């Protein structure tokens, strides 16, 4: 199933801040692109259950997201730096 991926505004703001402050901004950009790619194609099979949501780690980032299979919609709720 191919899904649409949307990032909540707070998650987008955090991602932009991580990118601007990173010593390796390309790694942040690459991880973000990979997260989008993975979530578009296989959101229900990548990552792990995280309460009622899911969590995916693509270093240096981790995201918390929810999947609505009926709508083919993935919503990234939070993004953080994985340590």
Buried (B, 14 or more C-beta within 10 A) or exposed (E): EEBEBBBBEEBEEBBEEBBEEBEEEEBBEBBBEBBBEBBBEEBEEBBEEBEEBBBBBBEBBBBBBBBEEEEEBBBBBBBBBBE
